[in-house]
Amino acid sequence: MYKLNGKEYPCCASLTMGFIGGKWKTVILFHLREKTLRYNELRKEMPSVTERTLSLQLKTLEEDGLVKRKVYTSKPPLKVEYSLTDFGKSLIPVVQSIADWGNYAAENYKKIS
């Protein structure tokens, strides 16, 4: 049994999926792995995600310490940027492996009906 931030996980894989599970978290981390992006830039990278879902997922990733949000208020318009924290960067090999497997599956797996 693993415990982290007041939550219990039955195994280490479950703990990892607690951070990156779901449809959009890994996609967000994938897009932030190489650069800082503004909210609208992330939206353009993920056109099928709703604004509400993207906002909620970014908030969760920020609360989990994987993503940092920087707000610039010195001059209008308001500018918000998202980037990976050092903790978030530690997931880059995992996220890249998931992406590599997705490429492999898309190129090589043909379901036989």
N, C-alpha and C positions, 0 to 999 in steps of 0.2 A: 504494500500500500504506500502510495506517495501522497504527501501533503504539501500544498503550496498556496499561499494567500488565502488560507482558511478553507480551501477546497480539498477534497480527497479524490484520488485517482487510483484505479485498480492496478495500473501498470504505467510504465514510462511512455508508451505509445499513446495511451489515453491522455496523459498530461500534455503531450505535444499537441494532440488534436484539440485539446481544450483551448489552446492558444491560436491555432491556425485552421481549425475545423470550420465547416460551412462553405457555402458557395463562393463568397467574395473575399474573405480575409487573405487567402493565399494569393489571389489575383492582385489585390492591393499591394501586398508585400513584393510580389514579382515585379510590378511596375516601379516600385520605389527602390529596388535593389541597386540600381546604378546612379540614381539622381534624385534630387529634391524636386517635388512637383507641387504646383498650386492645385487647389480643389478642381477648378475647371479643366486643367490638364489631365487630371485623373479621370474625370468624367468622360473626356474625349477618348481616353484609352479603353474605357469600359462603357460603351454606349448603351448596353442593354440593362445596366444597373439603374435603379431609380435613385433619385436624389436623396430620399429618406433613408434608403438602405445604405447608400454610400456613407452618408453622415453618421448613421448608427454604427456601422462597421469601423469607421475611422475612430470614432469615440471609444469603442471597445478596445481597439488596438492601442490607442493612447493610454487608456486606463490600465492595460496589461503591461505597459512599458515597452512596447515594440515599436511604436511610432511616436515621433514628437511633432507637435503642432506649433508653428511660430507665426504670430500675428504681428503685422506691421501696421501701426496706426499713425505714424508720423505725418502722413499726407494722404488725402483721399485719392483714389478709392481704397478701401480696406483691402489688404493683401494677406492671404493666409497660405503658408507653405507647409507641406508634410514631408518628413524624411524619416529614415530608420534610426533608431537609437542604437547604441552599441549592442544591447541585448537583441534588438531586432536584426541587426547585421549578422548575429550568430546563426540566424535561420537561413541565410542566403544559400548555403550548400543544400539544405533540405528542400527549399523552394525550387532551386535550380534542378535538383534531381527529379522533382515532381514534373517540372516543365519538360525535361529531357525525356522522361518516360511517356509523357503525353505526345511528344513528337514521334517517338518510336511507335506507339500504339496507332497513331493516325496514319503513319506510313506503312505499317506492316500487318496490322490486324484487320482482317476482313471476315466479318461474321458470315458464317455459312448458314443459309436458310434452309 
